[in-house]
Structure formats: structure tokens, C-alpha cells
Amino acid sequence: MYKHMKSDHSNQAQRLAYLRRQSGMTLREVGDKIGLSHSRIDAYESEPNIRIKMDKLRLLADLFETTIEYIETGVERKMHLVSETQDVSSVIASQLADDTEEYETLPFVPFSAYGTFGESCHDPHYGDYSTYKILRRPGVDYRGAVVVEVRGNSMAPRYPDQSCHVVRPVSNGDWQYAMGVHCVSLRNPMFVIKRIVSNTNGMIRLRSDANGEEIEIELGDINCMWKVGEKVYEPAED
């Protein structure tokens, strides 16, 4: 991963302009690579408060070999400098070790993949998905975890539209005890992200945080379930 030197790029637009100049690419070249016009890239670099969709942020981060976190917040990692007495290969190995130590790469499930993700949950093929690199938290289990994008504001304000969260699978033997916010894949098929507010006698009641609307389902109608965990991305306000 690219290690950024400390800079005075105080907002997102300035950081994107800096990253593009460092890459040696033109506005048009960047736009062509991520499927946008050069004028849109120019807007990204000139309007500090512009809202960039999650999929484009991920493409920009991959293109510039950085992280979404750096683009949005300027949080950066210290540059590893090679001294005259150091072997370049040892420095690269050290950097790779740092990445392995600090980051976790998880499958990324955008809104457009809800159906496929839910239907194949018993035999997932995550090689077909793009990935999302997150900062690893000490002592946290990431086995089977994926990053899911929220679509819509039914779970706002805590889970707003386009926010992304780490979700972890819940074994079917534990469904009867599940409470709190979960992703639920149903057999009908349907995929929802809702808050479980009641779970008794084989019936689960799901609620939308934003408007309080509720639906009730049977445990037997569930295909798979994931507990929604930490937020890894939240879009900037309009």
C-alpha cells in the first residue's frame, strides 16, 4: 500500500488533486479508468464538500493505491524511508508485514449484489466479489465476515444510505436468540437489514429505525442471518 508523507491537504478535494498529480495521470485518464467524465473528476478536485458515491471512492482508492479513509479524512500512515544501509527487499517485506498486521481484506457486498449474496449464503463464492480493506481491530474475529452496503434510509440515522458495515454470520442454531440489527436473507427470496425487537416462539419481529414500521417472520422462513457490526464507511452529508 502507498504510504503517504505528511502534507497540508486539508480537505478531500485537495487530497484527490494531490493523489492524481502524484500518479502522473490527467483528469481525463482518471475519468476513463473509473467510468466518469474529466469534468466530474475536476469537480471532485475543486469542490471540498462534493458527495462521492461509495463505488467511485473505492475505485479512486484502488487507482491511487491508498485508502478511502485517507481520501475522506486525511488519516495517513507514516512513510517507510529506505536508508543507505537498508536493503530495499527488507523494507518491502516490512511494509507487507505492516499491512497484514493492521488491515483485514473482506468481501464487499454492494446493494446490487443483495440477491446473489442472500441466495448463495450456504455456499458462498466470495472470489466473485470485489474486496474492501478495513483497519483491523485487536481481538476481533473476522472469520466469515463481509462488508455490506446499506441502501435507503429506513435504518437511519445510525445506518444511513450508502453506509457500509462489517457483518458476521449467525449460525441457525443461534437464530432464536438473535436481537439487535441484522441482515436477514429470506427464502422467498428477500434481503433486509432491520432491527430484531422481538424473538419468541419461533417468530421474529423486525423494525425499521427511521419510521418504526415492523414486519413479522417465522424462523423457518429465514435462509441466512448476519449480525451487523462496526461501521467502516459513512457518506459525507449533502
Biotite code that builds the C-alpha atoms (Angstrom):
import biotite.structure as struc

atoms = struc.array([
    struc.Atom([0.000, 0.000, 0.000], chain_id="A", res_id=1, res_name="MET", atom_name="CA", element="C"),
    struc.Atom([1.106, 3.541, -0.737], chain_id="A", res_id=2, res_name="TYR", atom_name="CA", element="C"),
    struc.Atom([2.470, 5.247, 2.375], chain_id="A", res_id=3, res_name="LYS", atom_name="CA", element="C"),
    struc.Atom([1.602, 8.950, 2.386], chain_id="A", res_id=4, res_name="HIS", atom_name="CA", element="C"),
    struc.Atom([4.029, 11.556, 3.630], chain_id="A", res_id=5, res_name="MET", atom_name="CA", element="C"),
    struc.Atom([2.618, 14.214, 5.948], chain_id="A", res_id=6, res_name="LYS", atom_name="CA", element="C"),
    struc.Atom([1.016, 17.025, 3.968], chain_id="A", res_id=7, res_name="SER", atom_name="CA", element="C"),
    struc.Atom([-1.236, 20.084, 4.328], chain_id="A", res_id=8, res_name="ASP", atom_name="CA", element="C"),
    struc.Atom([-4.049, 18.731, 2.169], chain_id="A", res_id=9, res_name="HIS", atom_name="CA", element="C"),
    struc.Atom([-6.818, 19.806, 4.486], chain_id="A", res_id=10, res_name="SER", atom_name="CA", element="C"),
    struc.Atom([-9.833, 18.606, 2.544], chain_id="A", res_id=11, res_name="ASN", atom_name="CA", element="C"),
    struc.Atom([-10.938, 15.783, 0.280], chain_id="A", res_id=12, res_name="GLN", atom_name="CA", element="C"),
    struc.Atom([-10.690, 17.804, -2.944], chain_id="A", res_id=13, res_name="ALA", atom_name="CA", element="C"),
    struc.Atom([-7.082, 18.815, -2.252], chain_id="A", res_id=14, res_name="GLN", atom_name="CA", element="C"),
    struc.Atom([-6.125, 15.246, -1.383], chain_id="A", res_id=15, res_name="ARG", atom_name="CA", element="C"),
    struc.Atom([-7.617, 13.897, -4.608], chain_id="A", res_id=16, res_name="LEU", atom_name="CA", element="C"),
    struc.Atom([-5.825, 16.537, -6.661], chain_id="A", res_id=17, res_name="ALA", atom_name="CA", element="C"),
    struc.Atom([-2.573, 15.675, -4.873], chain_id="A", res_id=18, res_name="TYR", atom_name="CA", element="C"),
    struc.Atom([-3.002, 11.950, -5.424], chain_id="A", res_id=19, res_name="LEU", atom_name="CA", element="C"),
    struc.Atom([-3.724, 12.420, -9.119], chain_id="A", res_id=20, res_name="ARG", atom_name="CA", element="C"),
    struc.Atom([-0.674, 14.660, -9.601], chain_id="A", res_id=21, res_name="ARG", atom_name="CA", element="C"),
    struc.Atom([1.471, 12.113, -7.771], chain_id="A", res_id=22, res_name="GLN", atom_name="CA", element="C"),
    struc.Atom([0.194, 9.408, -10.109], chain_id="A", res_id=23, res_name="SER", atom_name="CA", element="C"),
    struc.Atom([1.091, 11.454, -13.195], chain_id="A", res_id=24, res_name="GLY", atom_name="CA", element="C"),
    struc.Atom([-2.392, 10.980, -14.682], chain_id="A", res_id=25, res_name="MET", atom_name="CA", element="C"),
    struc.Atom([-4.568, 13.627, -16.302], chain_id="A", res_id=26, res_name="THR", atom_name="CA", element="C"),
    struc.Atom([-8.178, 14.336, -15.344], chain_id="A", res_id=27, res_name="LEU", atom_name="CA", element="C"),
    struc.Atom([-9.320, 12.520, -18.469], chain_id="A", res_id=28, res_name="ARG", atom_name="CA", element="C"),
    struc.Atom([-7.141, 9.463, -17.746], chain_id="A", res_id=29, res_name="GLU", atom_name="CA", element="C"),
    struc.Atom([-8.522, 9.156, -14.224], chain_id="A", res_id=30, res_name="VAL", atom_name="CA", element="C"),
    struc.Atom([-12.071, 9.588, -15.510], chain_id="A", res_id=31, res_name="GLY", atom_name="CA", element="C"),
    struc.Atom([-11.602, 6.932, -18.187], chain_id="A", res_id=32, res_name="ASP", atom_name="CA", element="C"),
    struc.Atom([-10.323, 4.439, -15.623], chain_id="A", res_id=33, res_name="LYS", atom_name="CA", element="C"),
    struc.Atom([-13.251, 4.797, -13.240], chain_id="A", res_id=34, res_name="ILE", atom_name="CA", element="C"),
    struc.Atom([-16.000, 5.498, -15.778], chain_id="A", res_id=35, res_name="GLY", atom_name="CA", element="C"),
    struc.Atom([-16.535, 9.241, -15.268], chain_id="A", res_id=36, res_name="LEU", atom_name="CA", element="C"),
    struc.Atom([-16.025, 12.359, -17.354], chain_id="A", res_id=37, res_name="SER", atom_name="CA", element="C"),
    struc.Atom([-12.938, 14.529, -16.866], chain_id="A", res_id=38, res_name="HIS", atom_name="CA", element="C"),
    struc.Atom([-15.241, 17.375, -15.777], chain_id="A", res_id=39, res_name="SER", atom_name="CA", element="C"),
    struc.Atom([-16.599, 15.196, -12.976], chain_id="A", res_id=40, res_name="ARG", atom_name="CA", element="C"),
    struc.Atom([-13.068, 14.423, -11.773], chain_id="A", res_id=41, res_name="ILE", atom_name="CA", element="C"),
    struc.Atom([-12.324, 18.149, -11.924], chain_id="A", res_id=42, res_name="ASP", atom_name="CA", element="C"),
    struc.Atom([-15.359, 18.740, -9.700], chain_id="A", res_id=43, res_name="ALA", atom_name="CA", element="C"),
    struc.Atom([-14.053, 16.158, -7.240], chain_id="A", res_id=44, res_name="TYR", atom_name="CA", element="C"),
    struc.Atom([-10.793, 18.099, -7.043], chain_id="A", res_id=45, res_name="GLU", atom_name="CA", element="C"),
    struc.Atom([-12.321, 21.555, -6.748], chain_id="A", res_id=46, res_name="SER", atom_name="CA", element="C"),
    struc.Atom([-15.401, 21.112, -4.547], chain_id="A", res_id=47, res_name="GLU", atom_name="CA", element="C"),
    struc.Atom([-14.403, 20.072, -0.990], chain_id="A", res_id=48, res_name="PRO", atom_name="CA", element="C"),
    struc.Atom([-17.927, 19.077, 0.074], chain_id="A", res_id=49, res_name="ASN", atom_name="CA", element="C"),
    struc.Atom([-18.965, 17.150, -3.020], chain_id="A", res_id=50, res_name="ILE", atom_name="CA", element="C"),
    struc.Atom([-20.509, 13.750, -2.294], chain_id="A", res_id=51, res_name="ARG", atom_name="CA", element="C"),
    struc.Atom([-18.722, 10.870, -3.988], chain_id="A", res_id=52, res_name="ILE", atom_name="CA", element="C"),
    struc.Atom([-20.532, 7.555, -4.251], chain_id="A", res_id=53, res_name="LYS", atom_name="CA", element="C"),
    struc.Atom([-19.029, 4.611, -2.425], chain_id="A", res_id=54, res_name="MET", atom_name="CA", element="C"),
    struc.Atom([-18.216, 2.600, -5.550], chain_id="A", res_id=55, res_name="ASP", atom_name="CA", element="C"),
    struc.Atom([-16.316, 5.545, -7.068], chain_id="A", res_id=56, res_name="LYS", atom_name="CA", element="C"),
    struc.Atom([-14.426, 6.163, -3.836], chain_id="A", res_id=57, res_name="LEU", atom_name="CA", element="C"),
    struc.Atom([-13.303, 2.554, -3.843], chain_id="A", res_id=58, res_name="ARG", atom_name="CA", element="C"),
    struc.Atom([-12.159, 2.811, -7.474], chain_id="A", res_id=59, res_name="LEU", atom_name="CA", element="C"),
    struc.Atom([-10.247, 6.018, -6.732], chain_id="A", res_id=60, res_name="LEU", atom_name="CA", element="C"),
    struc.Atom([-8.588, 4.478, -3.676], chain_id="A", res_id=61, res_name="ALA", atom_name="CA", element="C"),
    struc.Atom([-7.522, 1.420, -5.683], chain_id="A", res_id=62, res_name="ASP", atom_name="CA", element="C"),
    struc.Atom([-6.318, 3.569, -8.576], chain_id="A", res_id=63, res_name="LEU", atom_name="CA", element="C"),
    struc.Atom([-4.177, 5.774, -6.334], chain_id="A", res_id=64, res_name="PHE", atom_name="CA", element="C"),
    struc.Atom([-3.069, 2.854, -4.121], chain_id="A", res_id=65, res_name="GLU", atom_name="CA", element="C"),
    struc.Atom([-4.461, 4.437, -0.987], chain_id="A", res_id=66, res_name="THR", atom_name="CA", element="C"),
    struc.Atom([-7.459, 4.011, 1.310], chain_id="A", res_id=67, res_name="THR", atom_name="CA", element="C"),
    struc.Atom([-10.933, 5.524, 1.353], chain_id="A", res_id=68, res_name="ILE", atom_name="CA", element="C"),
    struc.Atom([-10.115, 6.693, 4.860], chain_id="A", res_id=69, res_name="GLU", atom_name="CA", element="C"),
    struc.Atom([-7.209, 8.789, 3.583], chain_id="A", res_id=70, res_name="TYR", atom_name="CA", element="C"),
    struc.Atom([-9.248, 10.342, 0.769], chain_id="A", res_id=71, res_name="ILE", atom_name="CA", element="C"),
    struc.Atom([-12.082, 11.317, 3.099], chain_id="A", res_id=72, res_name="GLU", atom_name="CA", element="C"),
    struc.Atom([-10.288, 12.218, 6.322], chain_id="A", res_id=73, res_name="THR", atom_name="CA", element="C"),
    struc.Atom([-6.599, 12.611, 5.554], chain_id="A", res_id=74, res_name="GLY", atom_name="CA", element="C"),
    struc.Atom([-5.692, 9.953, 8.114], chain_id="A", res_id=75, res_name="VAL", atom_name="CA", element="C"),
    struc.Atom([-2.378, 8.694, 6.869], chain_id="A", res_id=76, res_name="GLU", atom_name="CA", element="C"),
    struc.Atom([0.308, 6.176, 7.615], chain_id="A", res_id=77, res_name="ARG", atom_name="CA", element="C"),
    struc.Atom([3.910, 7.052, 8.075], chain_id="A", res_id=78, res_name="LYS", atom_name="CA", element="C"),
    struc.Atom([6.166, 6.672, 5.021], chain_id="A", res_id=79, res_name="MET", atom_name="CA", element="C"),
    struc.Atom([8.796, 3.964, 5.313], chain_id="A", res_id=80, res_name="HIS", atom_name="CA", element="C"),
    struc.Atom([12.024, 5.521, 4.063], chain_id="A", res_id=81, res_name="LEU", atom_name="CA", element="C"),
    struc.Atom([14.896, 3.417, 2.792], chain_id="A", res_id=82, res_name="VAL", atom_name="CA", element="C"),
    struc.Atom([18.220, 4.416, 4.298], chain_id="A", res_id=83, res_name="SER", atom_name="CA", element="C"),
    struc.Atom([21.559, 3.877, 2.581], chain_id="A", res_id=84, res_name="GLU", atom_name="CA", element="C"),
    struc.Atom([22.253, 0.902, 4.828], chain_id="A", res_id=85, res_name="THR", atom_name="CA", element="C"),
    struc.Atom([18.887, -0.805, 4.312], chain_id="A", res_id=86, res_name="GLN", atom_name="CA", element="C"),
    struc.Atom([18.111, -3.432, 1.731], chain_id="A", res_id=87, res_name="ASP", atom_name="CA", element="C"),
    struc.Atom([15.061, -2.477, -0.370], chain_id="A", res_id=88, res_name="VAL", atom_name="CA", element="C"),
    struc.Atom([13.624, -6.001, -0.216], chain_id="A", res_id=89, res_name="SER", atom_name="CA", element="C"),
    struc.Atom([13.694, -5.954, 3.586], chain_id="A", res_id=90, res_name="SER", atom_name="CA", element="C"),
    struc.Atom([11.775, -2.677, 3.634], chain_id="A", res_id=91, res_name="VAL", atom_name="CA", element="C"),
    struc.Atom([9.128, -4.061, 1.255], chain_id="A", res_id=92, res_name="ILE", atom_name="CA", element="C"),
    struc.Atom([8.790, -7.154, 3.414], chain_id="A", res_id=93, res_name="ALA", atom_name="CA", element="C"),
    struc.Atom([8.377, -4.931, 6.464], chain_id="A", res_id=94, res_name="SER", atom_name="CA", element="C"),
    struc.Atom([5.656, -2.906, 4.748], chain_id="A", res_id=95, res_name="GLN", atom_name="CA", element="C"),
    struc.Atom([3.796, -6.051, 3.720], chain_id="A", res_id=96, res_name="LEU", atom_name="CA", element="C"),
    struc.Atom([4.007, -7.269, 7.288], chain_id="A", res_id=97, res_name="ALA", atom_name="CA", element="C"),
    struc.Atom([2.572, -3.958, 8.483], chain_id="A", res_id=98, res_name="ASP", atom_name="CA", element="C"),
    struc.Atom([-0.355, -4.275, 6.072], chain_id="A", res_id=99, res_name="ASP", atom_name="CA", element="C"),
    struc.Atom([-1.015, -7.849, 7.147], chain_id="A", res_id=100, res_name="THR", atom_name="CA", element="C"),
    struc.Atom([-0.890, -6.780, 10.780], chain_id="A", res_id=101, res_name="GLU", atom_name="CA", element="C"),
    struc.Atom([-3.091, -3.696, 10.578], chain_id="A", res_id=102, res_name="GLU", atom_name="CA", element="C"),
    struc.Atom([-5.604, -4.398, 7.823], chain_id="A", res_id=103, res_name="TYR", atom_name="CA", element="C"),
    struc.Atom([-8.210, -7.025, 7.018], chain_id="A", res_id=104, res_name="GLU", atom_name="CA", element="C"),
    struc.Atom([-9.444, -7.553, 3.456], chain_id="A", res_id=105, res_name="THR", atom_name="CA", element="C"),
    struc.Atom([-13.092, -8.636, 3.345], chain_id="A", res_id=106, res_name="LEU", atom_name="CA", element="C"),
    struc.Atom([-15.550, -9.403, 0.519], chain_id="A", res_id=107, res_name="PRO", atom_name="CA", element="C"),
    struc.Atom([-17.700, -6.373, -0.331], chain_id="A", res_id=108, res_name="PHE", atom_name="CA", element="C"),
    struc.Atom([-21.436, -6.774, -0.954], chain_id="A", res_id=109, res_name="VAL", atom_name="CA", element="C"),
    struc.Atom([-22.977, -3.718, -2.643], chain_id="A", res_id=110, res_name="PRO", atom_name="CA", element="C"),
    struc.Atom([-26.734, -3.172, -2.842], chain_id="A", res_id=111, res_name="PHE", atom_name="CA", element="C"),
    struc.Atom([-26.766, -4.601, -6.374], chain_id="A", res_id=112, res_name="SER", atom_name="CA", element="C"),
    struc.Atom([-25.480, -7.950, -5.077], chain_id="A", res_id=113, res_name="ALA", atom_name="CA", element="C"),
    struc.Atom([-28.001, -8.457, -2.258], chain_id="A", res_id=114, res_name="TYR", atom_name="CA", element="C"),
    struc.Atom([-29.948, -11.102, -4.178], chain_id="A", res_id=115, res_name="GLY", atom_name="CA", element="C"),
    struc.Atom([-26.950, -13.196, -5.192], chain_id="A", res_id=116, res_name="THR", atom_name="CA", element="C"),
    struc.Atom([-25.384, -12.869, -1.751], chain_id="A", res_id=117, res_name="PHE", atom_name="CA", element="C"),
    struc.Atom([-28.528, -13.956, 0.033], chain_id="A", res_id=118, res_name="GLY", atom_name="CA", element="C"),
    struc.Atom([-29.302, -16.877, -2.271], chain_id="A", res_id=119, res_name="GLU", atom_name="CA", element="C"),
    struc.Atom([-25.766, -18.318, -2.179], chain_id="A", res_id=120, res_name="SER", atom_name="CA", element="C"),
    struc.Atom([-25.117, -17.774, 1.528], chain_id="A", res_id=121, res_name="CYS", atom_name="CA", element="C"),
    struc.Atom([-24.846, -21.502, 2.291], chain_id="A", res_id=122, res_name="HIS", atom_name="CA", element="C"),
    struc.Atom([-22.187, -21.951, -0.371], chain_id="A", res_id=123, res_name="ASP", atom_name="CA", element="C"),
    struc.Atom([-20.636, -18.501, -0.875], chain_id="A", res_id=124, res_name="PRO", atom_name="CA", element="C"),
    struc.Atom([-18.178, -17.852, -3.678], chain_id="A", res_id=125, res_name="HIS", atom_name="CA", element="C"),
    struc.Atom([-16.551, -14.681, -2.464], chain_id="A", res_id=126, res_name="TYR", atom_name="CA", element="C"),
    struc.Atom([-13.999, -14.778, -5.247], chain_id="A", res_id=127, res_name="GLY", atom_name="CA", element="C"),
    struc.Atom([-16.702, -13.233, -7.446], chain_id="A", res_id=128, res_name="ASP", atom_name="CA", element="C"),
    struc.Atom([-16.931, -10.158, -5.222], chain_id="A", res_id=129, res_name="TYR", atom_name="CA", element="C"),
    struc.Atom([-14.738, -7.112, -5.022], chain_id="A", res_id=130, res_name="SER", atom_name="CA", element="C"),
    struc.Atom([-12.974, -6.569, -1.697], chain_id="A", res_id=131, res_name="THR", atom_name="CA", element="C"),
    struc.Atom([-12.889, -3.902, 0.999], chain_id="A", res_id=132, res_name="TYR", atom_name="CA", element="C"),
    struc.Atom([-9.815, -3.271, 3.133], chain_id="A", res_id=133, res_name="LYS", atom_name="CA", element="C"),
    struc.Atom([-10.523, -2.192, 6.716], chain_id="A", res_id=134, res_name="ILE", atom_name="CA", element="C"),
    struc.Atom([-8.424, -1.389, 9.735], chain_id="A", res_id=135, res_name="LEU", atom_name="CA", element="C"),
    struc.Atom([-8.250, -4.499, 11.884], chain_id="A", res_id=136, res_name="ARG", atom_name="CA", element="C"),
    struc.Atom([-9.390, -4.197, 15.496], chain_id="A", res_id=137, res_name="ARG", atom_name="CA", element="C"),
    struc.Atom([-7.363, -6.169, 18.055], chain_id="A", res_id=138, res_name="PRO", atom_name="CA", element="C"),
    struc.Atom([-9.155, -9.223, 19.390], chain_id="A", res_id=139, res_name="GLY", atom_name="CA", element="C"),
    struc.Atom([-11.999, -9.022, 16.844], chain_id="A", res_id=140, res_name="VAL", atom_name="CA", element="C"),
    struc.Atom([-12.996, -12.151, 14.910], chain_id="A", res_id=141, res_name="ASP", atom_name="CA", element="C"),
    struc.Atom([-13.276, -11.620, 11.135], chain_id="A", res_id=142, res_name="TYR", atom_name="CA", element="C"),
    struc.Atom([-13.919, -15.243, 10.134], chain_id="A", res_id=143, res_name="ARG", atom_name="CA", element="C"),
    struc.Atom([-16.780, -15.345, 7.637], chain_id="A", res_id=144, res_name="GLY", atom_name="CA", element="C"),
    struc.Atom([-17.242, -11.573, 7.855], chain_id="A", res_id=145, res_name="ALA", atom_name="CA", element="C"),
    struc.Atom([-18.129, -9.399, 4.856], chain_id="A", res_id=146, res_name="VAL", atom_name="CA", element="C"),
    struc.Atom([-18.729, -5.683, 4.336], chain_id="A", res_id=147, res_name="VAL", atom_name="CA", element="C"),
    struc.Atom([-22.303, -4.825, 3.307], chain_id="A", res_id=148, res_name="VAL", atom_name="CA", element="C"),
    struc.Atom([-23.544, -1.548, 1.824], chain_id="A", res_id=149, res_name="GLU", atom_name="CA", element="C"),
    struc.Atom([-26.801, -0.141, 3.214], chain_id="A", res_id=150, res_name="VAL", atom_name="CA", element="C"),
    struc.Atom([-29.271, 1.173, 0.650], chain_id="A", res_id=151, res_name="ARG", atom_name="CA", element="C"),
    struc.Atom([-32.063, 3.518, 1.686], chain_id="A", res_id=152, res_name="GLY", atom_name="CA", element="C"),
    struc.Atom([-32.651, 5.386, 4.933], chain_id="A", res_id=153, res_name="ASN", atom_name="CA", element="C"),
    struc.Atom([-35.101, 3.054, 6.674], chain_id="A", res_id=154, res_name="SER", atom_name="CA", element="C"),
    struc.Atom([-32.407, 2.384, 9.311], chain_id="A", res_id=155, res_name="MET", atom_name="CA", element="C"),
    struc.Atom([-31.177, 5.981, 9.598], chain_id="A", res_id=156, res_name="ALA", atom_name="CA", element="C"),
    struc.Atom([-29.662, 7.797, 11.367], chain_id="A", res_id=157, res_name="PRO", atom_name="CA", element="C"),
    struc.Atom([-27.318, 5.118, 12.683], chain_id="A", res_id=158, res_name="ARG", atom_name="CA", element="C"),
    struc.Atom([-27.323, 3.103, 9.436], chain_id="A", res_id=159, res_name="TYR", atom_name="CA", element="C"),
    struc.Atom([-27.821, 5.703, 6.662], chain_id="A", res_id=160, res_name="PRO", atom_name="CA", element="C"),
    struc.Atom([-27.986, 5.193, 2.912], chain_id="A", res_id=161, res_name="ASP", atom_name="CA", element="C"),
    struc.Atom([-24.656, 4.089, 1.362], chain_id="A", res_id=162, res_name="GLN", atom_name="CA", element="C"),
    struc.Atom([-23.001, 3.468, 4.729], chain_id="A", res_id=163, res_name="SER", atom_name="CA", element="C"),
    struc.Atom([-21.013, 0.226, 4.936], chain_id="A", res_id=164, res_name="CYS", atom_name="CA", element="C"),
    struc.Atom([-20.762, -2.168, 7.860], chain_id="A", res_id=165, res_name="HIS", atom_name="CA", element="C"),
    struc.Atom([-18.958, -5.360, 8.773], chain_id="A", res_id=166, res_name="VAL", atom_name="CA", element="C"),
    struc.Atom([-21.480, -8.187, 9.175], chain_id="A", res_id=167, res_name="VAL", atom_name="CA", element="C"),
    struc.Atom([-20.837, -11.633, 10.636], chain_id="A", res_id=168, res_name="ARG", atom_name="CA", element="C"),
    struc.Atom([-22.772, -14.856, 10.027], chain_id="A", res_id=169, res_name="PRO", atom_name="CA", element="C"),
    struc.Atom([-25.087, -16.181, 12.723], chain_id="A", res_id=170, res_name="VAL", atom_name="CA", element="C"),
    struc.Atom([-25.432, -19.971, 12.843], chain_id="A", res_id=171, res_name="SER", atom_name="CA", element="C"),
    struc.Atom([-29.014, -21.237, 12.507], chain_id="A", res_id=172, res_name="ASN", atom_name="CA", element="C"),
    struc.Atom([-28.814, -22.728, 15.978], chain_id="A", res_id=173, res_name="GLY", atom_name="CA", element="C"),
    struc.Atom([-28.483, -19.189, 17.351], chain_id="A", res_id=174, res_name="ASP", atom_name="CA", element="C"),
    struc.Atom([-31.259, -17.507, 15.343], chain_id="A", res_id=175, res_name="TRP", atom_name="CA", element="C"),
    struc.Atom([-33.726, -17.997, 18.189], chain_id="A", res_id=176, res_name="GLN", atom_name="CA", element="C"),
    struc.Atom([-31.540, -15.800, 20.409], chain_id="A", res_id=177, res_name="TYR", atom_name="CA", element="C"),
    struc.Atom([-30.822, -13.033, 17.891], chain_id="A", res_id=178, res_name="ALA", atom_name="CA", element="C"),
    struc.Atom([-31.612, -9.441, 18.862], chain_id="A", res_id=179, res_name="MET", atom_name="CA", element="C"),
    struc.Atom([-30.448, -6.098, 17.514], chain_id="A", res_id=180, res_name="GLY", atom_name="CA", element="C"),
    struc.Atom([-29.626, -5.100, 13.945], chain_id="A", res_id=181, res_name="VAL", atom_name="CA", element="C"),
    struc.Atom([-29.186, -7.957, 11.471], chain_id="A", res_id=182, res_name="HIS", atom_name="CA", element="C"),
    struc.Atom([-29.070, -8.687, 7.773], chain_id="A", res_id=183, res_name="CYS", atom_name="CA", element="C"),
    struc.Atom([-31.686, -11.334, 7.054], chain_id="A", res_id=184, res_name="VAL", atom_name="CA", element="C"),
    struc.Atom([-31.988, -13.373, 3.876], chain_id="A", res_id=185, res_name="SER", atom_name="CA", element="C"),
    struc.Atom([-35.416, -14.952, 3.452], chain_id="A", res_id=186, res_name="LEU", atom_name="CA", element="C"),
    struc.Atom([-36.384, -17.972, 1.369], chain_id="A", res_id=187, res_name="ARG", atom_name="CA", element="C"),
    struc.Atom([-38.973, -16.031, -0.681], chain_id="A", res_id=188, res_name="ASN", atom_name="CA", element="C"),
    struc.Atom([-36.247, -14.521, -1.648], chain_id="A", res_id=189, res_name="PRO", atom_name="CA", element="C"),
    struc.Atom([-35.801, -11.180, 0.089], chain_id="A", res_id=190, res_name="MET", atom_name="CA", element="C"),
    struc.Atom([-32.867, -9.472, 1.780], chain_id="A", res_id=191, res_name="PHE", atom_name="CA", element="C"),
    struc.Atom([-33.382, -6.903, 4.541], chain_id="A", res_id=192, res_name="VAL", atom_name="CA", element="C"),
    struc.Atom([-31.362, -5.003, 7.110], chain_id="A", res_id=193, res_name="ILE", atom_name="CA", element="C"),
    struc.Atom([-33.591, -4.438, 10.138], chain_id="A", res_id=194, res_name="LYS", atom_name="CA", element="C"),
    struc.Atom([-33.608, -4.385, 13.930], chain_id="A", res_id=195, res_name="ARG", atom_name="CA", element="C"),
    struc.Atom([-34.890, -7.512, 15.677], chain_id="A", res_id=196, res_name="ILE", atom_name="CA", element="C"),
    struc.Atom([-37.045, -6.203, 18.523], chain_id="A", res_id=197, res_name="VAL", atom_name="CA", element="C"),
    struc.Atom([-38.806, -9.431, 19.452], chain_id="A", res_id=198, res_name="SER", atom_name="CA", element="C"),
    struc.Atom([-37.782, -13.073, 19.083], chain_id="A", res_id=199, res_name="ASN", atom_name="CA", element="C"),
    struc.Atom([-40.112, -15.559, 20.768], chain_id="A", res_id=200, res_name="THR", atom_name="CA", element="C"),
    struc.Atom([-41.874, -18.821, 19.948], chain_id="A", res_id=201, res_name="ASN", atom_name="CA", element="C"),
    struc.Atom([-40.311, -19.120, 16.521], chain_id="A", res_id=202, res_name="GLY", atom_name="CA", element="C"),
    struc.Atom([-41.429, -15.634, 15.423], chain_id="A", res_id=203, res_name="MET", atom_name="CA", element="C"),
    struc.Atom([-39.159, -12.642, 14.816], chain_id="A", res_id=204, res_name="ILE", atom_name="CA", element="C"),
    struc.Atom([-40.373, -9.058, 14.651], chain_id="A", res_id=205, res_name="ARG", atom_name="CA", element="C"),
    struc.Atom([-38.221, -6.718, 12.551], chain_id="A", res_id=206, res_name="LEU", atom_name="CA", element="C"),
    struc.Atom([-38.361, -2.931, 12.876], chain_id="A", res_id=207, res_name="ARG", atom_name="CA", element="C"),
    struc.Atom([-37.133, -0.034, 10.747], chain_id="A", res_id=208, res_name="SER", atom_name="CA", element="C"),
    struc.Atom([-35.363, 2.519, 12.952], chain_id="A", res_id=209, res_name="ASP", atom_name="CA", element="C"),
    struc.Atom([-36.392, 5.551, 10.883], chain_id="A", res_id=210, res_name="ALA", atom_name="CA", element="C"),
    struc.Atom([-40.182, 5.134, 10.860], chain_id="A", res_id=211, res_name="ASN", atom_name="CA", element="C"),
    struc.Atom([-40.895, 2.329, 13.316], chain_id="A", res_id=212, res_name="GLY", atom_name="CA", element="C"),
    struc.Atom([-42.541, 0.104, 10.704], chain_id="A", res_id=213, res_name="GLU", atom_name="CA", element="C"),
    struc.Atom([-42.480, -3.583, 11.648], chain_id="A", res_id=214, res_name="GLU", atom_name="CA", element="C"),
    struc.Atom([-42.792, -6.916, 9.897], chain_id="A", res_id=215, res_name="ILE", atom_name="CA", element="C"),
    struc.Atom([-43.050, -10.356, 11.454], chain_id="A", res_id=216, res_name="GLU", atom_name="CA", element="C"),
    struc.Atom([-41.484, -13.512, 10.054], chain_id="A", res_id=217, res_name="ILE", atom_name="CA", element="C"),
    struc.Atom([-41.087, -17.119, 11.096], chain_id="A", res_id=218, res_name="GLU", atom_name="CA", element="C"),
    struc.Atom([-37.668, -18.538, 11.867], chain_id="A", res_id=219, res_name="LEU", atom_name="CA", element="C"),
    struc.Atom([-38.389, -21.209, 9.265], chain_id="A", res_id=220, res_name="GLY", atom_name="CA", element="C"),
    struc.Atom([-38.627, -18.542, 6.555], chain_id="A", res_id=221, res_name="ASP", atom_name="CA", element="C"),
    struc.Atom([-35.038, -17.449, 7.114], chain_id="A", res_id=222, res_name="ILE", atom_name="CA", element="C"),
    struc.Atom([-32.326, -18.572, 4.732], chain_id="A", res_id=223, res_name="ASN", atom_name="CA", element="C"),
    struc.Atom([-29.314, -16.922, 6.410], chain_id="A", res_id=224, res_name="CYS", atom_name="CA", element="C"),
    struc.Atom([-28.635, -14.272, 9.025], chain_id="A", res_id=225, res_name="MET", atom_name="CA", element="C"),
    struc.Atom([-25.732, -11.927, 9.779], chain_id="A", res_id=226, res_name="TRP", atom_name="CA", element="C"),
    struc.Atom([-25.171, -9.703, 12.803], chain_id="A", res_id=227, res_name="LYS", atom_name="CA", element="C"),
    struc.Atom([-24.435, -6.110, 11.757], chain_id="A", res_id=228, res_name="VAL", atom_name="CA", element="C"),
    struc.Atom([-21.269, -4.830, 13.382], chain_id="A", res_id=229, res_name="GLY", atom_name="CA", element="C"),
    struc.Atom([-18.916, -1.888, 13.127], chain_id="A", res_id=230, res_name="GLU", atom_name="CA", element="C"),
    struc.Atom([-19.368, 0.865, 10.566], chain_id="A", res_id=231, res_name="LYS", atom_name="CA", element="C"),
    struc.Atom([-16.457, 1.206, 8.144], chain_id="A", res_id=232, res_name="VAL", atom_name="CA", element="C"),
    struc.Atom([-17.844, 3.939, 5.884], chain_id="A", res_id=233, res_name="TYR", atom_name="CA", element="C"),
    struc.Atom([-20.391, 6.729, 6.142], chain_id="A", res_id=234, res_name="GLU", atom_name="CA", element="C"),
    struc.Atom([-21.006, 9.149, 3.258], chain_id="A", res_id=235, res_name="PRO", atom_name="CA", element="C"),
    struc.Atom([-20.491, 12.848, 3.783], chain_id="A", res_id=236, res_name="ALA", atom_name="CA", element="C"),
    struc.Atom([-23.579, 14.982, 4.313], chain_id="A", res_id=237, res_name="GLU", atom_name="CA", element="C"),
    struc.Atom([-25.076, 16.742, 1.290], chain_id="A", res_id=238, res_name="ASP", atom_name="CA", element="C"),
])
